[in-house]
Amino acid sequence: MSTPSGSRDWPRVQLHVVTGKGGTGKSTVAAALALGLASQGQCVLLCEVEGRQGIARMFDVDPLPYDETRIATGLVHDGEQPGSVHALNIDPEAALLEYLAMYYKLGRAGRALDRFGVIEFATTIAPGVRDVLLTGKVFEAVRRNSRNKGARQYDAVVLDAPPTGRITQFLNVSEQVAGLARMGPIKSQADTMMTLFRSPRTAVHLVTICEEMPVQETTDGIAELRAARLPVGGVIINQLRPRDLPPEQLAAARAGTLDRTVIAKDLTRVGVDADDELLDGLLAEAADHAERRALESTQHRLLSDLDTPTYELPRLPGGVDLGALYELAATLKEQGLA
């Protein structure tokens, strides 16, 4: 394990929680962040808690078991030895069995409860307990102790967390179990976890795109996190369109006043037959691009007023594969998030 150094902007953080509205690419950003941190020589654990096996698909590996599995190596930079990324799909039933074995020494008895469906019943009837189990495993990975002998030590843990609308409730486990257990081991564990989740060792990063609903949800999410005294990290603005056209051309495209003759001549110069159908299509695409860029600019200004560090990732027309994840990781590292 390397000496923990954190990222450039978040040197004290060991637990990076990544959330975002559905469709903004939070899982992609979580994976890229893990790769970026590993590029500093760190040993990183990338966790998911929603049971979708998204990590396995992104890294093109077999479905993840409830076991920490090495899936990638960080980027090589300036001859430094890269770190590694391990992944874990946290299942609430497996987490409860581990909890029973670790704290109550119920090895075989715990498995018997599982066969009788008691664990599924418990985590269904008391959703707060489910979140305590899921976040409890993350907590354990950050603060390994003698209860988990021989377990791998991590410099950083990246959590692909539930969406923004549920993130405060998910992390605020002490509040969730208050009505279920006013004392005892579950309440004690929840209170202990909150000392980590509310500390400078944790940062909750929010992923958004420059559209009205995701930006509003990000704004609301930041307010809710701060009200719950949970540490807000950075805002990652994902899927930004290219910014290679000057403002005057964007304005002309949006207004429909681009010069068709000039465009036709440019196409002819490079050997393209510039008929009316092609020109109409190109002008329509230009108008749509300019309209989307104007929307992005408006929402980008709102995000800039949130008093949080912001990071930007480009839109990837070819989709996200492992190579694209490494590209995004390099971008996050250059900007100081990873």
Summary of the structure (lengths in Angstrom):
residues: 338
radius of gyration: 23.4
end to end distance: 17.4
largest distance: 79.8
contacts: 1100
relative contact order: 0.17
helix: 51%
strand: 14%
